[in-house]
Structures are given as structure tokens and as C-alpha cells.
Amino acid sequence: MKIVSGSLKNRQLATPKDLSVRPTTDKVRNAVFSSLFDLVNGAKVLDLFCGTGAYGLEAISRGAAHCTFVDINTDLVKKNTMLTGEKTFRIVKGKAEALLERLNESFDLIFIDPPYGKAEPMELLQKIAENELLANDGVLIYEESIRTQFEYPVETFEITGEKKYGETKIYYLSVKK
């Protein structure tokens, strides 16, 4: 697994030796970032359930100003951020659901990539809305299995796009205006 584009292009990332983490493929990540165009440059990014940190590191590589990585196990993201030499990030260890109330800032891009079927999209998105974590013109990218029912707070968010890649489904959401 590697960073696909930008200043860190082709940088190899440490990946799990077991199946406890399911990293997003390079192909899917590249497709997601291609759809974001120039929203990444200068963005403040939140990478929830970050695992290896691939989404956040890809964003930094493409010009994001800062990334906050959140995961219950931060070993891989620590290793990968050290390998890149980047300093424009912070790593927060803990359960994403609990930490959302303590972040106290808004983000231009939020990537949510939980273990398939192990998180409640509705609960996560409600906490993001309640704590105003997504900027008004920001984009939230939620990755999930095509088999998982995706429910979200329709009064707060709108789906602006959906894309399927094999067993993976990507949802693009924004704050309802």
C-alpha cells in the first residue's frame, strides 16, 4: 500500500500483518481524492477510524494544511507518520464515538472508515452534527460495505454522491443548507 499522489507519492505505508485492519485500497483512495478535486489543498482534515492513516496521509500529500488522526489502536498511523517525516498532524488515541465531543474544531474534510458493519453511521453523524465538526462547505466521506445499511440524519446532512467499488461503497455528504 502506498500514497498515490502529491508530495509523498509512492511512499510505502506500513500495513497490518493480520486482518484486524482493512486498509482502503490504493485504487479506491485515488478515486475518492480524484472526486474531491481542489478541496484538499489547505484543508483541515479529520481521519476517523484511521487505521494506517492512509486517507489522512494522502490528504497531507495533496496539500492539506493539517490532519487529525483518530483510532483506538494508533500503532500503524504512528509508524506511517514517522516514515513520511510530516509534522502537520496530530494523533488521538481512543474510540471515535467518544472523542467526537472533545475535538472542538471544524474540519473541511472528514473521512470515516470504520471496520465494516462495526459502527453506527447515524450515531457518528449525529455527534458530528451536534459538535459542528464539519465546516458548512465541507465534505464528509463515509466508507462502508455495500451490505451495510447506511442511515444518516437527513435533517442535517445530504448525500451529494455515492460510488461503489466491489464490496466497498463510498458516500459523500455535506451539511444541508
C-alpha positions as CSV (number, residue, x, y, z in Angstrom):
1,M,0.0,0.0,0.0
2,K,1.3,3.4,-0.9
3,I,0.4,7.1,-1.2
4,V,-1.0,7.6,-4.7
5,S,-0.3,11.3,-5.5
6,G,1.2,14.5,-4.3
7,S,4.4,15.3,-2.4
8,L,4.6,11.9,-0.8
9,K,3.7,10.0,-4.0
10,N,4.8,6.3,-4.0
11,R,5.7,6.4,-0.3
12,Q,5.1,2.9,1.0
13,L,2.9,2.6,4.1
14,A,3.1,0.0,6.9
15,T,0.2,-2.3,6.8
16,P,-1.2,-4.8,9.3
17,K,0.1,-8.3,9.4
18,D,-3.3,-9.6,10.4
19,L,-6.9,-8.9,9.4
20,S,-7.6,-6.6,12.3
21,V,-7.4,-3.6,10.0
22,R,-8.9,-3.5,6.5
23,P,-7.0,-0.8,4.6
24,T,-8.7,1.1,1.8
25,T,-7.1,0.0,-1.5
26,D,-5.0,2.5,-3.4
27,K,-7.5,2.3,-6.3
28,V,-10.4,3.4,-4.1
29,R,-8.4,6.1,-2.3
30,N,-7.3,7.5,-5.6
31,A,-10.9,7.6,-6.9
32,V,-12.1,9.3,-3.8
33,F,-9.4,12.0,-4.0
34,S,-9.9,12.5,-7.7
35,S,-13.6,13.4,-6.9
36,L,-12.5,15.9,-4.3
37,F,-10.5,18.0,-6.9
38,D,-9.0,21.0,-5.2
39,L,-11.0,20.8,-1.9
40,V,-7.9,19.1,-0.3
41,N,-5.4,21.9,-0.8
42,G,-5.2,23.9,2.5
43,A,-7.9,21.8,4.2
44,K,-8.2,20.8,7.8
45,V,-8.8,17.0,7.7
46,L,-10.2,14.5,10.3
47,D,-9.5,10.8,9.6
48,L,-11.7,8.7,11.9
49,F,-11.0,5.0,12.4
50,C,-7.8,5.9,10.6
51,G,-6.0,2.5,10.9
52,T,-2.9,3.0,8.8
53,G,-3.7,6.7,8.3
54,A,-3.8,6.3,4.5
55,Y,-6.7,8.8,3.9
56,G,-5.1,11.5,6.1
57,L,-1.6,11.0,4.7
58,E,-3.0,11.1,1.2
59,A,-4.7,14.4,2.0
60,I,-1.4,15.8,3.5
61,S,0.5,14.6,0.4
62,R,-2.0,16.5,-1.7
63,G,-1.7,19.8,0.2
64,A,-4.0,19.6,3.2
65,A,-2.9,22.0,6.0
66,H,-3.4,19.6,8.9
67,C,-4.9,16.2,9.7
68,T,-6.2,14.8,13.0
69,F,-6.0,11.0,13.1
70,V,-8.3,9.1,15.4
71,D,-8.2,5.4,16.2
72,I,-8.4,3.0,19.1
73,N,-5.1,1.5,18.0
74,T,-2.6,4.1,16.8
75,D,0.5,1.9,16.2
76,L,0.2,1.9,12.4
77,V,-0.6,5.5,12.0
78,K,2.3,6.5,14.3
79,K,4.7,4.3,12.2
80,N,3.4,5.8,8.9
81,T,3.5,9.4,10.0
82,M,7.1,8.9,11.2
83,L,8.0,7.3,7.9
84,T,6.8,10.4,6.0
85,G,8.5,13.0,8.1
86,E,5.4,15.1,8.0
87,K,4.6,17.3,11.0
88,T,1.2,18.7,10.1
89,F,-0.9,16.3,12.1
90,R,-1.9,15.1,15.5
91,I,-2.8,11.6,16.6
92,V,-5.6,11.0,19.1
93,K,-6.0,7.5,20.6
94,G,-9.4,6.4,21.6
95,K,-12.9,5.4,20.5
96,A,-14.1,7.7,17.7
97,E,-17.6,7.9,19.1
98,A,-16.4,9.2,22.5
99,L,-13.7,11.6,21.1
100,L,-16.1,13.4,18.7
101,E,-17.4,15.5,21.6
102,R,-13.9,16.7,22.6
103,L,-12.4,17.8,19.3
104,N,-13.7,21.4,19.5
105,E,-12.9,22.4,15.9
106,S,-14.4,22.1,12.5
107,F,-12.9,20.3,9.5
108,D,-13.1,20.8,5.8
109,L,-12.8,17.1,5.1
110,I,-13.8,14.2,7.3
111,F,-13.0,10.6,6.4
112,I,-14.9,7.9,8.2
113,D,-13.7,4.4,7.5
114,P,-14.9,2.1,10.4
115,P,-14.5,-1.7,10.3
116,Y,-17.3,-2.8,8.1
117,G,-20.6,-3.2,10.0
118,K,-19.0,-2.3,13.3
119,A,-20.1,1.4,13.7
120,E,-23.5,3.1,13.6
121,P,-23.4,5.8,10.9
122,M,-26.4,7.5,12.4
123,E,-24.8,7.8,15.8
124,L,-21.5,9.1,14.4
125,L,-23.0,11.6,12.0
126,Q,-25.4,12.9,14.8
127,K,-22.4,13.6,17.0
128,I,-20.5,15.2,14.1
129,A,-23.6,17.5,13.6
130,E,-24.1,18.2,17.3
131,N,-20.5,19.3,17.7
132,E,-20.4,21.2,14.3
133,L,-17.3,19.2,13.3
134,L,-17.9,19.5,9.5
135,A,-17.5,23.0,8.1
136,N,-20.5,24.4,6.3
137,D,-18.8,24.0,2.9
138,G,-17.0,20.8,4.0
139,V,-17.3,17.2,2.6
140,L,-17.7,14.1,4.7
141,I,-16.6,10.8,3.1
142,Y,-18.0,7.6,4.7
143,E,-16.7,4.2,3.6
144,E,-18.7,1.1,4.3
145,S,-19.6,-2.3,3.0
146,I,-22.2,-2.4,0.3
147,R,-24.1,-4.9,2.6
148,T,-24.4,-2.4,5.5
149,Q,-27.5,-0.3,5.8
150,F,-26.5,3.3,5.7
151,E,-28.7,5.6,7.8
152,Y,-27.9,9.2,8.4
153,P,-29.6,12.3,9.9
154,V,-31.4,13.6,6.9
155,E,-32.3,16.8,8.7
156,T,-28.6,17.7,9.0
157,F,-26.8,16.1,6.1
158,E,-27.4,15.4,2.4
159,I,-25.8,12.8,0.3
160,T,-24.1,14.5,-2.6
161,G,-22.7,11.4,-4.2
162,E,-22.3,7.6,-3.9
163,K,-19.9,5.3,-5.6
164,K,-19.4,1.5,-5.5
165,Y,-16.1,-0.3,-5.8
166,G,-16.5,-4.0,-5.5
167,E,-17.6,-4.7,-1.9
168,T,-17.0,-1.1,-0.9
169,K,-19.4,1.8,-1.0
170,I,-18.3,5.4,-0.6
171,Y,-20.9,8.1,0.5
172,Y,-20.2,11.8,0.0
173,L,-22.1,14.0,2.4
174,S,-22.4,17.7,3.1
175,V,-24.1,19.9,5.6
176,K,-27.7,20.6,4.5
177,K,-28.1,24.3,3.6
